[in-house]
C-alpha cells in the first residue's frame, strides 16, 4: 500500500514531462527506447514518476542537447550502473 506522502510525490507522465522540461511525446520516446522506466504504475496502469526519475529525464535531455545521441546515452547508462 502506498502512503499519502508517496502518492503526492509521484507524477503522471504529462506532469513528469512538464516538470522535467520535455514534451510528453519526448518522455514517451525515452520510455520506448529504454532510457527511462516509470517508478510505479497505478492500479489503472498509469505510469508514475518520482523526483529521481524526473532528474534522470533532465539528465538525458541535457546530454542529448549537448550532442550525445540517445543510443550512446543508453549505453552509458547500461555501462555505469549508478545511473540505473
Order of alpha helices (4+ residues) and beta strands (2+ residues): alpha-beta-alpha-alpha-beta-beta-alpha-alpha
